[in-house]
Amino acid sequence: MDQITLAARADAGIGAPDLRTVDCDPDFWYPVAWSRELKAGKTIGTRYAGLPIALVRPVEGAVFALEDRCAHRQVPLSKGTVTGQAVQCCYHGWAYGRSGRCIDVPYLGKGKLPNGVRSYPCREQGGLIFIFPGDADKAESVPLPRLAHVGDPAFRTRQFGPRVACHYTFMHENLMDMNHQFLHRRQMGQIRARFLGQDRGEDFVEARYSFARTDTRQPLAEALIFGRHRDLKGREQPVEEVVTVRTEYPYQTLRIVDKDGDLMMDLWVAYVPQSADQRTSRAFGLLSVRRPGIPFLIDLIWPALAVFTNRIFEEDREVVELEQQAWDAQGGDRNREVFPVVNHLRALLTRCGVPGSGPDRGSR
């Protein structure tokens, strides 16, 4: 069988594992909390793919991440007390430093300290706390992702981080396939996606679209940001903006540029598995919108934009959770995908991910 045939079979999913049993590759930086969630001198608990993680922020110094279990009685360290550059278990006061090494047991001599707990490489950027859950030796060679336009005064950025009861791959498919705009007709009116082309490589898939309005109703927030779009009564509508959706494993972006090529909106999002079976996820997203020329207009419309984007996401959340429920009921993936871009995306997620051990390998 030649390479062209093999590639075509891979894109069609022939001979591939069920995508919903493919785990995220842990050898990347994944956000596990917002910076604002972790106060100085405190610790919180979070998760990556069933792994309990304690994030610790000393009063002075950078955040660090440890396995969220005391080596003594397995009590969560996230219930503990931050002291200096260490966290003390709430039960017996065992203390662990940044490396995870046990540095103090109050009732033992210093020469008799037990083993510690696992530590995770940890970084903070753009209002997010990242960990590297895979091979720690690779962390220095893997770059952190570019995070939309956080900190750029020409943009205003919104954070969102909802939990979704589905496998992370459903989320990638949902955003990549702009043909699902029919789902959002109550929020956005009648619009039609026009596919402009695609690109793909070893670690990415990209699709480009424009939209044609087929009725006169347009949401106020959309009109204020992107301008008034009208139904041209059956005539071909010009390309006013180009929407580019890109999965560059394991992250996803959506960028909108106007007809002059100027960036109007930039979305970055990561879907972080929460449960061991990776069938529940938490989205960490940053949505940057260019400030209009009229001073303070973005601040006036920001609440309306927040309501608009929340409603869009809630419709997406409902439908991807229904997809997961169908997978659960049928015991596997029976999707019949016909859009080439999504088949390329599925092949990418399968190729870059890690085969799991089946639908019963973990609990939610």
LOGUDO-152624 format. One record per residue (C-alpha): x, y, z. Coordinates in steps of 0.5 Angstrom, whole numbers, plus 500, padded with zeros to 3 digits. Layout:
N
XYZ
...
//
This chain:
364
500500500
503507498
504513502
498517499
493511500
496510508
495518509
488518506
486512510
489516516
485522515
478518514
480514521
480507517
484503522
485508527
483508535
477511537
479518538
475519544
480514547
486518545
489522551
492528551
500528550
502530557
509533554
506540553
505546558
497546560
494551564
491548571
488555574
488562573
493566577
487570580
485564584
491563588
492568593
499570596
501565602
495560600
495553596
489550592
488544589
487542581
487537577
490534570
487528567
486525574
492527577
491531583
495537583
497542589
499549587
503553592
504561592
509563597
508570600
515571596
517567590
514564584
508559584
510551585
506545584
506538587
502532587
496533592
498528597
502528603
507522603
504520610
497519610
495521603
491528606
491533600
497538601
492543598
489543605
495545608
499551610
504555606
510557611
516560607
518556601
514550603
507547604
505544611
500538611
494540615
494533619
501532622
505538619
510535615
513540610
515540603
519544599
519546591
522540589
517536593
522533598
520532605
524538609
521537616
517532620
516536627
517530631
523527627
530529627
533532621
536525619
530521619
526525614
522520609
521521601
517526599
512527593
512528586
513536583
511538577
515544573
510550573
510557570
506563570
504567564
498571562
494570568
495563567
498558572
501552567
504545569
508540565
505534567
509529563
517528563
520533567
526533563
523535557
520542560
525546558
525545551
518546550
516553549
510556553
504558548
503565545
497567549
492572544
494579546
494579553
497585556
497589549
493596550
490596543
486590545
481588551
482581553
476577557
478570561
473564561
474557564
468553564
468545565
465541560
462534561
466531554
472529551
477534549
477532542
469534541
471541543
477541538
472539533
466544535
471550534
474548527
467546524
464553523
459549519
455549525
453556525
446553524
446552532
447559534
441562529
438564535
444568538
447570531
441570526
441567520
448566517
452561512
459559513
463560507
470555507
476559504
481554504
485550509
493548511
496542515
502540517
505535522
502538528
497543526
491544522
488550520
481552516
479559514
472562513
468568511
460569513
454571509
448574512
442571510
437575514
437582517
438581524
445582527
447582534
448589537
455586540
457583533
455589529
459594534
465590534
465588526
461593523
454592520
453586516
446586511
443581507
444582500
438579498
441573494
447577491
454574493
456578499
463581499
469578504
468583510
472578515
476572514
476567520
482563521
481557526
487553528
489547532
496547533
497541538
495541543
492548543
487552539
486559536
481563532
483569529
479574525
482579520
478585517
478586509
484590510
488584514
488588520
487583526
480584530
479579535
484573537
482567541
487562545
484556548
486550551
482544553
485541559
482534561
480533568
478526569
483520568
479517562
479525560
472525558
471531562
475537561
476545563
477550558
482556559
480561554
483568553
479572548
482579546
478584542
481590538
479597541
475601537
477608534
472611539
475612546
471607551
467604546
469597548
468598555
461600554
459594550
464589554
458587558
454586552
459582549
460578555
453576555
453574547
459570548
457566554
450564550
454562544
459558549
453555553
450552546
456549544
457546551
450543551
451540544
458537545
456534552
450531548
455528543
459525549
452522552
451519545
458516545
457513552
450510550
453507544
460504547
464508541
464513536
459512530
460519527
460519520
464525518
464528511
468535512
475534510
478539515
475535521
477529518
484532518
483534525
481528527
487525524
492530528
489529534
490521534
497522531
499527536
495524542
497518547
493512546
488510552
487504555
479504553
473507556
473504563
480506564
478511569
473515573
470522573
//
